[in-house]
Structure formats: C-alpha cells, structure tokens
Amino acid sequence: MSDGFLHESLRGVDWGVATADTIAAPPPPPPERGGHFRQWTDDIRQVLGVTADTHRMVTGWPQLQPDGPGRWDRKALDRCEQALDTLLELGTRPAVTLFDRTLPPWLDSADGWLARDTAEHFATYAAELGRRLGDRVERWITSTDLAGPTLAGHVAGMYSPGRGAGRAGLPAVHHILLANGLATQALRSVGVTGRIGTTVTLVGGYPATDDPYDRLALERLESWTNRLFLDPLLLGEHMVTEDEIAPVAATGCVRPGDLEIISTPQDLLGLSWHTPFRVTAPENLPRVLPTTKCRTALNEVNRLLMGLGFAIVPFDDVETTAYGWPIIPEGLADAVAGLCEQYGDLLPPLSVVDNGMGDLDLVDDTGHRDDTRRRALLRARLSWLAGLIAAGIEVCGYEYWSVLDNLEAKFRYTRLYAMAIPDHELAPRPTMPSDWVHTGAFAAVPAAGAGTGLTLVSRTQGAGASYSRPRISRTGQ
C-alpha cells in the first residue's frame, strides 16, 4: 500500500492523543508532563504527515465529588478549567472523559453500578461539568469503558475480588448504559457545543479451526461482549441469546422508558481495541489448546467462558507484544467490519479512542528508544483502517493512547491470560517482521470509491499465522 493511498484515505479523520491522566487531581511535577504527548504526536506526524491537535483526558469524578452528592471540590473544578484553558492556549482542542472505571467512594461503597441511583448521580455530575466546561470541550466521552466496571467487575469479579456476582451482576450493565443515556441528555440540555459519545471495548477474533462450531463460538463471544452493550445503544433492546433469553432484562432491572433513554442517539461511538482472540467451541478445546505448558491461567478463565458456549486459545506462530498480545494489525479492521455487518447504518460515526502503543518494548537491543518498531506497528494498523474508510465505513477520529495507562490491570490480566505463544514471562522480546519495517502494511485493500460494499481479505504475511474471518462480506443495505 502506498503512502499516498494511506494519507488520502485518512484525510478526513480527526487525529488526537489521549491519556487516563485526571485533570481534577493536582498536576504531576513538570518533568513528568508533556514528554509522552510529544512522542505520540511525533509518531502520527512521521507516519501520516499530520499533526494530532486534540488531547483527551479524564475529568476525575472521585476527585470532583469525593464527599457525596451535591458536594463539589471547588479547587478540583478550578484545576479542570485551568487544564482546558492551557490546552486552548497551546492551540490544542480539549476533549474529556467523564468516567474512567473508578467511582467516588460514597457510590462505590453503596453497590456501585449495581445501584440504579448511580446512573442518576452520573447525569447530575455530567450536567454540572457541561455548564462549567461546555464552551471549551471539543468532544465528550461519557465513559472510557462500559464493560470494565460492570461485566469484568460486577459479573466476573476481575477487578474487585469478591465482587463478582455472575449473572446477578448484570443489572450493572443496564445501569451504566442508562447513565450514558441520561448523561448525553443532560449535556445537551445545558447547551454543550462538542460532540458526545461513549466507548465500547470492541471484541473480535477468528475461529480456531474450520469447524462450524468454532464459528458459532466466535459469534457467542461477540454477543456477550459487543452485542451486550451495542444492542441496547443502537437497537433499543437488550441482547437476546440463541436460546431466546435476554440475560440482562431477565434480572428484572429494566423499567418502562429505560431503553428509550439508553438508545438516545450519539454523535459518535468510541471503539477501544486491544487484541483479537482465537476462539473455539468448548468441545474442541482439548485438541486446539497446546498440551505442553498448557497455560493454567488460560484454562481458569475458560472455566468461566465455557458456560457461555465458547473458549479462547493462543494463536500459534504469531509475533506478540510484551503482554503476549498477538500482533495482527488487520484485527481492528476485521472487528469493525463485523460491527458494520451487524448494525449497518445504525452505527454512528466511529472513533478509535484506545489504540496505539500496545507494546512495552519501547527500546531496541542497544537500550535506545525503538521508534522504528513503534511506528511500524502504528503504520500497519492505520493501513488497514484506511482500507475500511476507502470501503465506505465512516471513521471520524483516531486517538493514540498510552500503553502506560491502566498498567497494573494490563500486567495482571493480559500477561496472565496471554493470547499467543511463546510464554513472554521467559522469552525475549519478539521480533518485528522485516517487511513491516520497510513497507508498512501488506494488505489487499478495496479500491477507493467502493461505496457501501465491503470485502476484506485477512492475512498475516510474515507473521506465520494461518487463520481467516470468512464472514466479513457485506453489500449495501
């Protein structure tokens, strides 16, 4: 793929960077500020020849309302205003995230997102920030991750040991969706000028084998991740399984009018993307999971997933990051294409808001910063994204996100449940395929002007993988 095609296809994308830095908190010492921002903007400039001119940070609900509803920390509010004013003075357009996984302690101790009142409190919080900051914020992201504090927290108990309640925790999913709808309405009611959206953690992957049951297993994974949040947001109804059961609605948490609020139209949909999964049917697990070093931790998580009708296994012969994430740059494009196949024109403009530096190995063998490796990874991902845009999918934004954010969670879970071989607790840093360094991407891309039809060819030349996603083919609505 030529640089000309890459630059032309991505011309209309709004480029920015983002961190989980909390602007309501006291700022860090000067040496800790600004360095990574400059590195990320330099990366985008080197790869695309454009300057990232938006910067998204977290406002910080726990810092702004530490002591209860209606009680605000005025100094924290002032710090938010000062941070936005500083960005504007520097010629950078501010964007904010209202909620980043952590609730104020008075809400967290009162059952968190399991309590319906949390949604109402969130809307009040959003309205106050809209009144204070609405004339300066370019884009509002209500939540950085709908699944983490609800599905991973209240259902699976991944982040707070002892909190996971299984299916009894599913009302948390409903309540965070309700909070998003109420906050969107509240922001618009106070006259904010920026675009408003939320973020879903996009999940996608590939069947482990050609067995049709592995294809079905992948669809089950996507139902319990993507559809669990997007069906209510885009269709106004909770996800229904193949057994004709709506697991969230079955808990009795839905009240009349809730789904109309949840499906309040969004100006954009943020997509957080980390890594693709290789998925198998539970009955196929013994023959596709490696028998040597069988990954006890992965088996542990599969005990949970098999109850939902699928399991995950490592990719074979695929280069990985330090986390054990497989380096499959077309994974994001394939997953986005799957969303378009599922929801079509109901999707709002898409903004990739959590993607970029998915590798801690930022130094080369001599100990110097490995700009070549990092930028080659970025170019490969963006090349596939350009192919999607050329095929007619509306991508309105891309934010380069710091791998250093949420580092503890990344180490605890992504390394524990590594998705590729070899074992990176012992192995040296994986190598970058040489053709990525010299030519960037290697995709077969649809011609520009292909309209709404979409055909993507998935392959991993140079990475040694042998898998495909055969269903990604859609023609006009």
Summary of the structure (lengths in Angstrom):
residues: 477
radius of gyration: 21.6
end to end distance: 28.6
largest distance: 62.3
contacts: 1618
relative contact order: 0.12
helix: 42%
strand: 15%
